[in-house]
């Protein structure tokens, strides 16, 4: 009964440039959604429509996603 163990991997993984690019792209898309949601909220409130509250919540969510993706991209680099 011979048990062969694989040789340990001596290469250290570096930062993945594809992950950084995708995180930056996600951050830009989320920022665009945030800006559009803020514009929709302003228009909605200007028309005395309280559906703007939903747009404000969407803007808050997308800004958090943009911030998280930006920080993740900065960490990978």
Buried (B, 14 or more C-beta within 10 A) or exposed (E): EEEEEEEEEEEEEEEEEEBBEBBBEBBEBBBEBBBBBBEBBEEBBEEEEEEBEEBBEBBEBBBEBBBBBBEBBEEBE
